[in-house]
């Protein structure tokens, strides 16, 4: 096996190796057992005291969601106004300007919902103050929100019958103090030692060999780069994200960032097994997700390493594969792996330009986001998968001749209704948004916006279609990566994707937690030989088939018009 | 079941014509609205009609009139097929119920008027339709019973074959658990007075007919949940089709309305949508065919979920009553002497056990010299019975300790080896009866329960379904345990009282289990009502029948097992056809999507993997396939998917393979074949 592939395999195996003990640790933390981070106890108690949090008070699913939504609304207002006025606030050595209202709307939502879609470039669009106190802050709390919601689901599954999904505030605080903060410090230090800047100085100036003077942006970036991956946020300090030499200096940091973004989503799966004491269930889910990931990763790496047939037609040798839009220090294999990981995980950081991937690789990236549950985002990946499980349980349960039940609780009309609505929502947001964009592009090409619709697309035809489709897919999936080549900093894209992001974040959290809460409240039915075994391979395959069928059936036409047509036309 | 007398043919001529008519009647929008999936197809059909008129008026951008008319026609037929599926299911259920009802219409009834024109309790012949709840009527040998009721006076043998198909007459008498009579059955002997227990039109049968006819049919919870899921799929595909318009504009591809509507109709789950209500009706119909009247569709569905079955030992697990199986003479007693003594002791014993002893002894009654003998009846005090012959010989037969007391009182010794035999028999689930002659022990008779042949296999089958079986018996725990083990039931309630049953049911239910039981007596009524599925025997009391949610016309205690399977079949049929319906979409996409865009993006020809003739033929073939699959699956919907007790995972694998994978592959073949035919005409 060549070294490029070896690098990818080693990275993946290292991730599992680290995720497993971390999962065990997470389960212990939230079960209140003794862990090595118990020295944080006094600090947490201090936070609880000044915030007036009574950690012993459990919450039902409605209270839990109310708490979660209330604090998130507050953060949104805070972020919106800070971004709107950043130009006149301190910590702005480069003298960057304030954001327009539509851009700050979009950016505040984007980071609040763990999406990190960026319609600005970090070097010129933000100040150090907003980088730290809006962006980095939201990257921590949005990741912690996701983890807290997943733990609420765990609590619903753990007990036979319960009303109590845990205390949102307590879980939220612990997610930061026990999980995100300690690991981030380690990663940030590693990044800083490898060359990521960690200073408050403004732009540096260097003179190139040709004698040109170049201004190089920098700032206190190492910490932000750590949480952007660990919290599956993905928004870059610099415009080109982790393709930037200061954001991702070498192959080692590349591996580190790759591991960091998969670490918590994967560990949460193991944690599920330990926490609810159903390890086999966790392994089955992990297995199905891994198979799903491989279905996307393997072809992508092959296509990227094979290079482009169009370039081959020009008579150009592509010994190293398709290198357009890629960094030489990572190469096509690691870049292909990253492009899939970052889309299935909902990170959305990039180390190569997805716009330049092979057409079908582009489709794989879109599928990763459309499914959004192969590992999935920090905490929310499991919630997304849970919705698929509910639908699979319903259909599978009928197929074995029993009223469908999930872990001893009957799945009835109300739960099916919620699961169906969540599934519907993404189809509506993604296709509705893309359709609206296509409509404006075709019929109102010269609308008086910052970027005229006719000038939105850098590429014509199918690829241009992919750019629009990708943008909404990424927003809905709270992924945040861009296909680029899209003129997106204008009122249309800022507002529409803003709504797609916020709906695509909170409804898929509210739905599963509501279902979990309702199911947990129901009478427990013991398992019999006639019960559908949800930790069996057969059920795993059914879930997988349902994921593929639902996604394929909902998005077949846009995928055909975008990447498939582009590929067939090559 | 031996009684497959009722038509097993799925589609009978007369039913089909009626159902065809009904398919048109059901086109009323109010009726269509009940099925959201098919309602949208209905709207699509109307839109296509509008398009056809538009084209006839001179519009040229929408393709030829003939093509649009054909699409309209196919969609219309799709709607009709779905209506037909429901109508034929209703018709079958109705025919089944009608044949039962026919027997009871307009029978002359001998009504008793407490205060008549001339006498008190005057009897007058009136048509059965005039009988009301609480009225009394008289039935004599040869009379047809005009109405469901309860015997208040008398005993009679009754021929219930009209209802149950069982030709052997049954005995019904006042004041027991077998006091109930059913309208349409015939009194063969004696004379009974009966109180009417139902208003006309409100008997269980009438209720069932109303359910099947759809007038009072309500969607079951599970059906509602599935409808929601199907509706959401429908909306997803509506979004697919609506957003396709701007996408197509972007790609500079004009798409005709016919193509939009066709794509939409093909993608939404019309197959399951069209068959859903037929499946539900067919479930109740299958129950009726098994001679079970269900009071609601929900009960059938619940039956599929049952976790625990309470089964009476007698009649379900064992055949009738205990039988004598062995004679064990004491040491020094001749076998022939002992056998004769056994027979003599049982001559007066009219219990089934006593009769079985004589049967086993194989002695001629006449040869036994019993002239002038005095028969000693069984009393609770002596716990023995027997005979005193004229020569002074006293033969006694009874329980071990009562005989021992007698024997030892006379100073005789109870032989050890007989005592051992007694213990041996007890621990093997048998009942020992000791026989003595002049207070000297002669030996012991072994009585055994005879377990029904094949019952172990049935319990094994239930266990694989995940259903726990519980034997209910009046026997002592030791005997009960032995029989329970031998028959292979999972648990037993010994020395059971009605309260015990009730408590057991409650306890199971607290653990989240669904429990079914069968009963006939009034004292069973509370437990029947408490159970999730309570099956009352038709011969049982009115109270029992009122308390349960099903009535078994055959009075067959093993019926519960069949009911469970019918319930499971119902759910499985829904699940598998949903899977099939959704899986079909893959092929339909590959037929239609390339057809839509091929003119503007020629490269998409590569997606036309079925090599369909032309865009028009591709779309036509897909909608035709979509329409034809509905009637092709009607037989499956009516018969139900076969249930195999092979464990949930294996069952899921099997159904996924057949209906999931099959659902992906079949339409590729079907659409291609239809396209080959369609291509001949285009």
Interface residues (C-beta under 8 A of the other chain):
Chain A: X391 X394 X395 X396 X397 X398 X399 X400 X401 X402 X403 X408 X411 X412 X413 X416 X417 X420 X421 X423 X424 X427 X428 X431 X432 X434 X435 X436 X438 X439 X441 X442 X443 X461 X462 X465 X523 X524 X525 X526 X528 X529 X530 X531 X532 X533 X536 X538 X539 X541 X542 X545 X549 X552 X553 X554 X556 X557 X558 X560 X561 X564 X565 X568 X569
Chain B: X221 X222 X224 X225 X226 X228 X229 X231 X232 X235 X236 X237 X239 X240 X242 X243 X244 X245 X246 X247 X249 X250 X251 X267 X301 X304 X305 X307 X463 X464 X465 X466 X467 X468 X511 X512 X513 X567 X568 X569 X570 X571 X572 X574 X575 X576 X578 X579 X582 X583 X585 X586 X589 X593 X597 X601 X603 X604 X606 X607 X643 X647 X648 X649 X651 X652 X653 X655 X656 X659 X660
